[in-house]
């Protein structure tokens, strides 16, 4: 059974989104997604100050099984990326909601988060 923490937003494509106290938005892939990918071997990080529109692909996560795009569920600009993933992409497997975060963004319109799933909705989505 996958871990699905309360207090985060989720997408049907298995991204999680956390709004930080300073208003920045952290994005990563869910425990369910990292389980499906198996051993993650590479993460193509976006560039700082790079802007994306809602539903754009902002990174690719490669595993021993496949390469999977990760989509941003809002419009925003990259503030920082998790550089630890360059040398230790397995952090996503070990701690998808902690040390395995991918990028932090400034969000253009916080109302875009209203269309995302709650933890309960996401659990229903993955049937757990």
C-alpha positions as CSV (number, residue, x, y, z in Angstrom):
1,X,0.0,0.0,0.0
2,X,1.4,3.4,-1.0
3,X,2.0,6.2,1.4
4,X,-0.4,9.2,0.8
5,X,0.3,12.0,3.3
6,X,-2.5,14.4,4.2
7,X,-2.1,18.1,3.6
8,X,-0.7,17.7,0.0
9,X,-2.3,18.1,-3.3
10,X,-2.1,15.3,-5.9
11,X,-2.6,14.8,-9.6
12,X,-4.0,11.9,-11.7
13,X,-0.5,11.7,-13.2
14,X,1.0,10.9,-9.7
15,X,2.6,14.2,-8.8
16,X,2.4,15.7,-5.3
17,X,2.3,19.4,-4.5
18,X,3.0,21.0,-1.2
19,X,2.4,24.7,-0.5
20,X,5.2,25.9,1.8
21,X,4.8,28.6,4.5
22,X,6.6,31.1,2.3
23,X,4.2,30.6,-0.6
24,X,6.5,28.5,-2.7
25,X,5.2,25.3,-4.1
26,X,7.3,22.1,-3.9
27,X,6.6,19.3,-6.5
28,X,7.6,15.6,-6.6
29,X,6.3,12.2,-7.6
30,X,4.2,10.1,-5.3
31,X,5.1,6.9,-3.5
32,X,2.8,5.1,-5.8
33,X,4.7,6.5,-8.9
34,X,8.1,5.6,-7.5
35,X,6.9,2.1,-6.7
36,X,5.7,1.7,-10.3
37,X,8.9,3.0,-11.8
38,X,11.1,0.8,-9.5
39,X,14.8,1.9,-9.2
40,X,15.2,5.5,-10.3
41,X,18.6,6.0,-11.9
42,X,18.4,9.6,-13.3
43,X,16.4,12.8,-13.0
44,X,16.6,15.5,-15.6
45,X,16.1,18.7,-13.5
46,X,14.6,21.9,-14.9
47,X,16.6,25.1,-15.0
48,X,16.2,27.8,-12.3
49,X,14.0,30.6,-13.6
50,X,12.5,28.4,-16.3
51,X,8.8,29.1,-16.6
52,X,6.1,26.5,-17.4
53,X,2.4,26.5,-18.2
54,X,0.0,24.2,-16.5
55,X,0.4,20.6,-17.7
56,X,3.8,21.2,-19.3
57,X,6.4,18.5,-18.9
58,X,9.0,20.0,-16.5
59,X,11.3,17.0,-15.9
60,X,11.9,13.4,-16.8
61,X,12.5,10.6,-14.3
62,X,14.4,7.6,-15.6
63,X,14.3,4.2,-13.9
64,X,15.7,0.8,-14.8
65,X,12.2,0.2,-16.4
66,X,11.4,3.4,-18.3
67,X,11.7,7.1,-18.6
68,X,8.6,9.0,-17.4
69,X,7.7,12.6,-17.9
70,X,6.6,14.6,-14.9
71,X,4.1,17.4,-15.5
72,X,3.5,20.6,-13.6
73,X,-0.2,21.0,-12.7
74,X,-0.1,24.8,-12.6
75,X,1.7,27.7,-14.3
76,X,4.8,28.8,-12.5
77,X,8.6,29.5,-12.5
78,X,11.3,27.3,-11.1
79,X,12.9,28.8,-7.9
80,X,15.1,25.9,-7.1
81,X,15.8,22.3,-7.9
82,X,16.9,19.4,-5.7
83,X,20.5,19.1,-6.8
84,X,21.0,16.1,-4.5
85,X,19.1,14.1,-7.2
86,X,22.0,14.6,-9.6
87,X,24.2,12.3,-7.6
88,X,21.5,10.4,-5.7
89,X,18.3,10.0,-7.8
90,X,17.4,7.0,-5.6
91,X,16.3,9.6,-3.0
92,X,13.0,9.6,-4.8
93,X,12.6,5.9,-4.1
94,X,13.8,6.3,-0.5
95,X,11.8,9.5,0.5
96,X,9.4,10.6,-2.2
97,X,7.7,13.2,0.0
98,X,10.9,14.3,1.8
99,X,14.5,14.3,0.4
100,X,13.2,13.2,-3.0
101,X,11.4,16.4,-3.9
102,X,12.2,17.6,-7.5
103,X,11.7,21.3,-7.7
104,X,10.3,24.4,-6.0
105,X,8.2,26.9,-7.9
106,X,6.6,30.3,-7.6
107,X,3.0,29.8,-8.8
108,X,1.3,32.3,-11.1
109,X,-2.2,31.7,-9.8
110,X,-2.8,29.8,-6.6
111,X,-6.4,29.1,-7.6
112,X,-5.1,26.5,-10.1
113,X,-4.5,24.3,-7.1
114,X,-8.2,24.0,-6.4
115,X,-8.6,21.5,-9.3
116,X,-6.1,19.1,-7.7
117,X,-6.9,16.0,-5.6
118,X,-6.8,15.7,-1.8
119,X,-5.1,12.7,-0.2
120,X,-8.5,10.9,0.1
121,X,-9.3,11.6,-3.6
122,X,-5.8,10.4,-4.6
123,X,-6.2,7.2,-2.6
124,X,-9.5,6.5,-4.4
125,X,-7.8,7.3,-7.7
126,X,-5.1,4.6,-7.1
127,X,-7.7,2.3,-5.5
128,X,-5.9,1.9,-2.2
